[in-house]
């Protein structure tokens, strides 16, 4: 449940921040007349995300068992790829997100209401579709036959909405860089478990071999139905009897992704835009005294 709560919190907070930036900019620039198209775009984005999640959940039930496992494994791997990209994208561009959205809004305001709807739809819809896909894959990986994973996601999203409102009202200030770094690292761990379970699905579909080649089996030590087995399963998608391929994929993904995620950012990624003030230590070229002399002087 905690893993799903983290997904809802992280993804929901990103969407909430996008909404806060859009709304606050329009209010500050006294363009309240543009709020209706923006809210319409946000509503459409939420509806599309919910519809996408419903299609994933109910559409896959009409397939055969092997087709379900093949689809589930493939979408799990795609979800991990999208979430990994999102984590690194947010780490790299979070500091410029506000200016980027302001620029898009300025352009949309000149084009009309339809452009405003499209801007809000694209900005929020991307987060919603990623959330729907990753939540669906994570719930499948958790293997819980209860509503606990869904409750965890909803609680995370509800928390994100409250935090977003507090940010908008100026009642809450936290270091977002550190927040996204910590939650991003934890999300990578969750994604590693989803990736391993995606490989498990593909093996069950006999797409990547069978499940006979076990790396280890500690089911007697950590029973899957025990409270601590359920806890490990819900948080880390832990499996007491993984295959060799699952362990290899889980280990490689975690080591490679974490090494890049925790590495310091390059100085070039931290430079201010070229349109900003001249960086310290750089001077604009000025004519020398010799070049300022009049001809023949």
ZAVEXKE-785468 format. One record per residue: residue number from 0; x, y, z of N, C-alpha, C in turn; residue in one letter. Coordinates in steps of 0.05 Angstrom, whole numbers. Each point is the difference from the previous one (the first is absolute). Example, Ala and Ser with C-alpha at 12.3 -4.5 7.8 and 13.67 -1.06 7.14 Angstrom:
<sites>
 seq   n_xx   n_yy   n_zz  ca_xx  ca_yy  ca_zz   c_xx   c_yy   c_zz type
   0    264   -114    156    -18     24      0     18     24      0    A
   1     -7     21    -14     16     24      1    -15     22     14    S
</sites>
This chain:
<sites>
 seq   n_xx   n_yy   n_zz  ca_xx  ca_yy  ca_zz   c_xx   c_yy   c_zz type
   0     17    -24      0    -17     24      0     17     25      0    X
   1     23     -1     15     17     24      1     12      7    -27    X
   2      8    -21    -16     10      5    -26    -20     14    -18    X
   3    -25     -9      1    -21     13    -16     -6     28     11    X
   4      1      4     26     -3     27     11     21     19    -10    X
   5     25    -11     -2     22     17    -10     -4      7    -29    X
   6    -10    -19    -16     -5      6    -28    -21     22     -2    X
   7    -22     -3     14    -21     21      0     10     27      9    X
   8     16      0     21     10     25     11     19     14    -19    X
   9     19    -15    -10     20     11    -18    -13     10    -26    X
  10    -14    -17    -14    -13      8    -25    -21     21      4    X
  11    -16     -3     21    -21     20      6     12     27      6    X
  12     22      1     15     12     26      7     11     14    -25    X
  13     11    -15    -18     10     12    -25    -23     13    -15    X
  14    -22    -15     -3    -24     11    -13    -11     24     15    X
  15      0     -1     27    -10     22     16     17     25     -4    X
  16     26     -4     -1     18     23     -4     -5     13    -27    X
  17     -4    -17    -21     -6     11    -26    -25     17      0    X
  18    -21    -11     13    -26     15      2      4     26     16    X
  19     15     -1     22      5     24     16     14     22    -17    X
  20     20     -9    -15     15     19    -17    -18     13    -21    X
  21    -16    -16    -13    -18     10    -20    -20     20     11    X
  22    -13     -8     22    -21     17     12     11     25     12    X
  23     22     -3     15     13     23     13      9     21    -21    X
  24     10     -9    -22     10     19    -21    -24     15    -12    X
  25    -22    -13     -5    -23     13    -12    -12     20     20    X
  26     -1     -7     26    -10     18     20     18     24      3    X
  27     26     -5      1     19     22      4      0     20    -24    X
  28     -4    -11    -24      0     18    -24    -28     11     -6    X
  29    -19     -5     19    -27     10     -2    -14    -11    -26    X
  30      4    -25     -5    -13    -13    -22    -19    -22     10    X
  31    -17      7     19    -18    -19     12    -20    -11    -21    X
  32     -4     14    -21    -18     -9    -21     11    -25    -13    X
  33     26     -5      2     12    -24    -13      0    -24     19    X
  34    -10      3     24      0    -22     19    -19    -22     -9    X
  35    -23      7    -11    -20    -21     -8     12    -19    -21    X
  36     13     10    -21     12    -19    -20     22    -17     13    X
  37     15     12     18     21    -16     13    -12    -22     18    X
  38    -20      7     15    -13    -21     17    -14    -21    -18    X
  39    -10      8    -23    -12    -19    -18     21    -19    -10    X
  40     23     10     -7     22    -18     -9      9    -19     22    X
  41      1     10     24      8    -17     23    -21    -22      4    X
  42    -26      7     -2    -21    -19      4      1    -22    -22    X
  43      5      8    -25      2    -19    -22     23    -19      5    X
  44     23     11      9     24    -16      5     -6    -21     22    X
  45    -14      8     21     -7    -19     22    -19    -22    -11    X
  46    -19      8    -17    -19    -19    -10     14    -20    -19    X
  47     18      9    -16     15    -18    -18     18    -19     16    X
  48     12     10     21     17    -17     17    -17    -22     13    X
  49    -23      7     11    -18    -20     12     -9    -20    -20    X
  50     -8      9    -24     -9    -18    -21     22    -19     -8    X
  51     25     10     -2     23    -16     -7      4    -22     21    X
  52     -1      7     25      3    -19     22    -22    -21     -1    X
  53    -25      8     -6    -22    -19     -2      3    -19    -23    X
  54     10     10    -22      5    -18    -23     21    -21      6    X
  55     21      9     14     21    -19      8    -10    -21     18    X
  56    -17      8     20     -9    -19     20    -21    -19    -11    X
  57    -20     10    -14    -23    -17     -8      5    -12    -28    X
  58     15     14    -17      5    -10    -27     17    -25      1    X
  59     20     -1     18     18    -23      1    -14    -25     11    X
  60    -23      3     13    -14    -23     12    -13    -17    -22    X
  61     -3     10    -24    -13    -15    -22     20    -17    -15    X
  62     26      2      7     21    -15    -14      5    -27     13    X
  63     13    -18    -14      8    -25     11     22      5     21    X
  64      6    -21     16     19      3     21     28      8    -11    X
  65      9    -14    -20     27      7    -11      0     28    -12    X
  66    -22      7    -14     -2     27    -11      0     21     22    X
  67    -14     -5     22      0     19     22     28      3     11    X
  68     14    -22      4     27      2     11     19     14    -19    X
  69     -3     -5    -26     17     13    -20     -5     30      0    X
  70    -26      8      0     -7     28      1      9     13     25    X
  71     -5    -14     23      8     12     26     30      3      2    X
  72     16    -19     -9     29      2      1     10     22    -18    X
  73    -11      2    -24      9     21    -19     -7     28     11    X
  74    -24      4     10     -8     26     10     15      7     25    X
  75      7    -20     16     16      5     25     27     11     -8    X
  76     12    -12    -20     27     10     -9     -2     28    -11    X
  77    -21      5    -16     -4     27    -11     -5     20     22    X
  78    -16     -8     20     -5     18     23     26      7     15    X
  79     17    -20      4     25      5     14     17     19    -17    X
  80      1     -3    -26     15     18    -17    -10     28      1    X
  81    -27      4      0    -11     26      1      5     14     27    X
  82     -3    -16     22      4     12     26     30      7      4    X
  83     18    -17     -9     28      5      2      7     26    -15    X
  84    -11      3    -25      4     24    -15    -11     24     15    X
  85    -23     -3     12    -13     22     14     17      9     24    X
  86     11    -19     15     16      6     24     24     17     -8    X
  87     14     -9    -22     24     15     -9     -8     27    -12    X
  88    -22      0    -15    -10     25    -12     -6     21     21    X
  89    -14     -8     21     -7     19     22     25      9     14    X
  90     19    -18      4     25      8     14     16     20    -17    X
  91     -2     -2    -26     16     18    -17    -14     26     -6    X
  92    -27      0     -2    -14     24    -10    -18     13     21    X
  93     -1    -10     24    -18     11     20      4     30      5    X
  94     25      8     -1      6     29      6    -10     18    -23    X
  95     -4    -11    -24     -9     16    -22    -29     -5     -7    X
  96    -14    -17     15    -27     -8     -6    -19     24      0    X
  97      3     18     20    -18     23      2      3     18    -24    X
  98     24      7     -8      5     17    -23    -10    -12    -26    X
  99      3    -26     -2     -8    -14    -24    -31      1     -3    X
 100    -14     -6     22    -29      1     -1    -11     29     -5    X
 101     14     20     12     -8     27     -5      2      7    -30    X
 102     22     -9    -12      4      5    -28    -22    -12    -17    X
 103     -7    -25      6    -21    -14    -14    -28     14      4    X
 104     -4     10     24    -26     14      5     -1     26    -15    X
 105     22     14     -1      0     26    -15     -7     -5    -30    X
 106     12    -21    -11     -6     -6    -28    -29     -9     -4    X
 107    -10    -16     20    -28     -9     -2    -20     23      3    X
 108      7     19     17    -18     23      4     -4     16    -26    X
 109     20      1    -16     -1     14    -25    -16    -15    -21    X
 110     -2    -27      3    -13    -16    -20    -30     -5      6    X
 111     -8      3     25    -28     -3      6     -6    -22     20    X
 112    -26     -5      5     -9    -19     21      8    -28     -7    X
 113     -1     -8    -25      7    -27     -8     29     -7      7    X
 114     18     19     -4     28     -4      6      4     -2     30    X
 115    -16     14     16      2     -2     29     -8    -27      9    X
 116    -22    -11    -11     -9    -27      7     21    -20     -7    X
 117     12      3    -24     21    -19     -8     24      1     17    X
 118      8     24      9     24      4     17     -4    -15     26    X
 119    -23      5     13     -6    -13     26     -3    -30     -3    X
 120    -13     -8    -22     -4    -29     -5     26    -14     -3    X
 121     19     11    -16     26    -13     -4     17      0     25    X
 122     -1     23     15     17      2     24     -8    -19     22    X
 123    -27     -3      4    -10    -17     21     -4    -29    -10    X
 124     -8     -2    -26     -6    -27    -10     23    -19     -1    X
 125     24     11     -5     24    -17      0      4    -13     27    X
 126     -2     17     21      3    -11     27    -22    -20      6    X
 127    -25      5     -9    -22    -18      6      3    -27    -13    X
 128      9      0    -26      3    -26    -14     23    -16     12    X
 129     22     13      7     22    -13     12     -9    -13     27    X
 130    -15     16     15     -9    -10     26    -18    -24     -3    X
 131    -19      1    -19    -19    -22     -4     15    -25     -8    X
 132     19      2    -18     15    -23    -10     17    -12     22    X
 133     14     17     15     18    -11     21    -15    -11     23    X
 134    -23     13      7    -16    -10     22    -11    -27     -7    X
 135    -10     -3    -25    -11    -26     -9     22    -22      2    X
 136     24      7    -10     21    -20      1      8     -6     29    X
 137      1     20     17      8     -4     28    -20    -17     15    X
 138    -26      5     -5    -21    -15     13      1    -29     -8    X
 139      6     -5    -26      3    -28     -9     24    -13     13    X
 140     22     16      3     24    -12     12     -3     -5     29    X
 141    -17     16     14     -3     -4     29    -15    -26      5    X
 142    -17     -9    -18    -13    -25      2    -21     -1     23    X
 143     -7     23     11    -20      0     22    -28     -2    -11    X
 144    -15    -18     11    -28     -4     -9    -19     19     13    X
 145     10     20     14    -18     19     14      1     27    -14    X
 146    -14     19     12      0     27    -11     22     17     12    X
 147     18    -12     16     21     16     13     17     16    -20    X
 148     10    -12    -22     16     15    -19    -14     25    -11    X
 149    -26     -3     -7    -15     22    -11     -4     21     22    X
 150     -6     -8     24     -3     19     23     26     15      4    X
 151     23    -13     -2     26     13      3      4     21    -22    X
 152     -7     -6    -25      2     19    -21    -18     25      5    X
 153    -25     -6      7    -18     22      5      8     18     23    X
 154     11    -12     21     10     16     22     24     17     -8    X
 155     17    -12    -17     23     16    -10     -9     23    -17    X
 156    -19     -4    -18    -10     22    -16    -14     21     16    X
 157    -16     -9     21    -13     19     17     20     17     15    X
 158     21    -12     10     21     15     14     13     20    -19    X
 159      5     -9    -25     13     18    -20    -18     24     -5    X
 160    -27     -4     -2    -18     22     -5      0     20     23    X
 161      1    -10     24      1     17     24     26     16      0    X
 162     22    -13     -5     26     14     -1      1     21    -22    X
 163    -12     -7    -24     -1     19    -22    -16     25      8    X
 164    -22     -4     14    -16     23      8     15     17     20    X
 165     14    -13     19     15     15     19     23     16    -13    X
 166     13    -12    -20     20     14    -15    -12     25    -14    X
 167    -23     -4    -11    -13     22    -15     -7     23     19    X
 168    -10     -7     24     -7     20     20     24     12     14    X
 169     23    -11     -4     24      9     13      2     -8     29    X
 170    -15    -20      8     -1     -9     28     21    -21      5    X
 171     13    -11    -21     19    -21      3     24      4    -18    X
 172     23     -2     11     25      3    -16     19    -22      8    X
 173      7    -17    -19     20    -21      4     20      1    -22    X
 174     23    -13      4     20     -2    -20     -8    -21    -20    X
 175    -11      9    -23    -10    -19    -20     22    -16    -12    X
 176     24     12     -3     22    -15    -12      6    -25     17    X
 177      2      4     27      5    -23     17    -23    -19      0    X
 178    -25     11      0    -23    -18      0      0    -18    -24    X
 179      4     11    -24      0    -16    -24     24    -19     -2    X
 180     22      8     13     23    -18      0     -6    -25     17    X
 181    -10      5     25     -6    -23     17    -22    -17    -11    X
 182    -22     12     -9    -22    -16    -10      8    -13    -27    X
 183     17     13    -15      9    -12    -25     17    -25      5    X
 184     17      1     20     16    -23      7    -17    -23     10    X
 185    -20      6     16    -18    -22      9    -17    -11    -23    X
 186     -7     18    -19    -16     -9    -22     16    -18    -19    X
 187     26      5     -1     17    -18    -16      0    -28     12    X
 188      1     -2     27     -1    -26     13    -27    -14     -6    X
 189    -22     15      1    -26    -12     -6      0     -9    -29    X
 190     11     17    -18      1     -7    -29     16    -25     -5    X
 191     21     -4     15     16    -25     -3    -17    -24      6    X
 192    -16      1     21    -18    -23      6    -21     -4    -22    X
 193    -11     22    -11    -20     -2    -22     14    -12    -25    X
 194     24      8     -5     15    -11    -23      4    -30      3    X
 195      9     -9     24      4    -28      5    -26    -16     -3    X
 196    -22     12      9    -26    -14     -3     -9      0    -29    X
 197      7     20    -15     -6      0    -29     15    -23    -14    X
 198     25     -4      8     15    -23    -11    -14    -26      8    X
 199    -10     -1     25    -14    -24     10    -25     -6    -17    X
 200    -14     22     -7    -24     -4    -18      8    -11    -27    X
 201     21     11    -11      9     -9    -26     10    -29      1    X
 202     11     -8     22      8    -28      3    -24    -18      3    X
 203    -21     10     14    -24    -16      2    -14     -3    -27    X
 204      3     20    -17    -11     -1    -27     18    -16    -18    X
 205     23    -11     10     19    -16    -15     13     16    -22    X
 206      2     26      4     13     18    -19     30      2      6    X
 207      7     -3     26     28      1      8      8    -25     14    X
 208     -9    -23    -10      6    -25     14    -20     -6     22    X
 209      5    -20     16    -18     -7     21      8     10     27    X
 210    -13    -10     21      5      9     28     15    -20     16    X
 211     11    -20    -13     12    -22     15     28      7     11    X
 212     14     18    -14     27      7      8      0     21     23    X
 213     -4    -10     24     -2     18     24     28      8      9    X
 214      2     26      8     25      9     11      3     -9     29    X
 215    -23      1     15     -1    -10     28    -29     -2      7    X
 216     -5    -12     23    -27     -4      9      0      2     31    X
 217     -9     23     11      0      4     29    -29      2      9    X
 218    -18    -14    -13    -28      1      7     -5    -10     29    X
 219     17    -19      9     -3    -11     27      8     21     21    X
 220     20     17     -7     10     20     18    -18     25      0    X
 221     -8      8    -24    -18     23     -3    -25     -9    -15    X
 222    -19    -11     14    -25     -9    -14    -14     23    -13    X
 223     -9     -3    -25    -13     22    -14    -26     10     14    X
 224    -13    -18     15    -25      7     13      4     11     28    X
 225     25      2     10      5     11     26     -2     30     -1    X
 226     -1     14     23     -3     29      0     25     14    -11    X
 227     23    -12      7     25     13    -10      4     -7    -30    X
 228     -8    -24     -8      1     -6    -29    -18     18    -16    X
 229    -24      5     11    -19     18    -14     11     28      0    X
 230     13      8     22     11     27      1     22      4    -21    X
 231     18    -20     -2     22      2    -19    -11     -1    -29    X
 232    -21    -16     -4    -12     -2    -26    -13     27     -8    X
 233    -14     12     19    -14     25     -6     18     24     -4    X
 234     23      0     15     18     23     -2     20     -3    -22    X
 235     13    -24     -2     22     -4    -19     -6    -20    -21    X
 236    -25    -10     -2     -7    -21    -18     18    -25      3    X
 237      7     -5     25     18    -22      7    -13    -27     -7    X
 238     16    -18    -11     -9    -27     -7     20    -20     13    X
 239    -10    -19     16     19    -18     14     12    -21    -18    X
 240    -10     -4    -24     11    -21    -17      3     10    -29    X
 241     17     20     -4      3     12    -27     17    -18    -17    X
 242     -2      4    -26     17    -15    -19     27     15     -2    X
 243     19    -14    -13     26     12     -4     -2     25    -17    X
 244    -16     -1    -21     -3     23    -17    -12     24     15    X
 245    -20     -5     17    -12     22     16     21     13     17    X
 246     17    -16     14     20     12     17     21     16    -16    X
 247      8    -11    -23     19     14    -16    -11     27    -10    X
 248    -25      0    -10    -12     24    -10     -4     20     23    X
 249    -10     -9     23     -4     18     23     26     13      8    X
 250     21    -16      2     26     10     10     12     20    -20    X
 251      0     -7    -26     12     17    -20    -15     27     -1    X
 252    -27     -1      0    -15     24     -2      6     18     24    X
 253     -1    -12     24      4     16     25     28     12      1    X
 254     21    -15     -7     27     10      2      5     22    -21    X
 255     -8     -5    -25      5     19    -21    -16     26      4    X
 256    -26     -3      6    -17     23      3      8     17     24    X
 257      5    -13     23      7     14     24     27     14     -3    X
 258     19    -12    -14     26     12     -4     -2     26    -16    X
 259    -17      0    -21     -5     25    -15    -16     20     15    X
 260    -20    -10     15    -18     18     15     15     15     22    X
 261     17    -14     14     15     12     23     25     15     -9    X
 262      8     -2    -25     23     14     -9     -5     30     -1    X
 263     20     16      7     -4     30     -2     -7      8    -28    X
 264    -17     20     -2     -7     10    -27     24     15    -12    X
 265      2     -1    -26     21     14    -14     -4     30      2    X
 266     22     15      1     -3     29      2    -16     12    -23    X
 267      2    -13    -24    -15     11    -23    -29     -1      4    X
 268    -10    -20     16    -28     -3      5    -11     21     19    X
 269     19     13     15     -8     20     20      3     28    -10    X
 270      8      4    -25      4     27    -10    -27     14     -4    X
 271      1     26      3    -25     15     -5     -4      3    -30    X
 272    -24      6     -8     -5      4    -29     17     22    -11    X
 273      6     -1    -26     18     20    -12    -12     28      0    X
 274    -27      1      3    -13     26      1      3     14     27    X
 275     10    -13     19      1     11     27     25     17      3    X
 276      6      8     25     23     17      5     26    -14     -7    X
 277     20     16     -6     26    -11     -7     12    -14     24    X
 278      9    -25     -2     11    -15     23     24     14     11    X
 279      4     -4     26     23     12     14     25    -10    -13    X
 280     19     18     -5     25     -9    -12      1      4    -30    X
 281    -23      4    -12     -1      5    -29     -6     30     -5    X
 282     13     11    -19     -4     28     -6     -8      3    -29    X
 283    -17     19     -5     -8      5    -28     24     14    -13    X
 284      3     -6    -25     23     11    -15     -5     30     -5    X
 285     20     16      7     -2     29     -4     24      8    -17    X
 286     -4     20    -16     22      9    -17     24      9     16    X
 287     23     -8     -7     24      9     14      5     29     -6    X
 288     18     12     15      6     29     -4     12      4    -28    X
 289     16    -20     -8     12      3    -26    -21      1    -22    X
 290    -20    -17      3    -21     -1    -21    -18     24      1    X
 291      0     15     23    -17     23      2     13     25    -12    X
 292     26     -2     -6     13     23    -11    -11      7    -27    X
 293     -1     25     -6    -10      8    -26     22     -5    -21    X
 294     -9     -5    -24     20     -5    -21     19     23     -4    X
 295     25     -7     -1     20     21     -5     10     12     26    X
 296    -12     -9     24      9     12     25     28    -11      7    X
</sites>
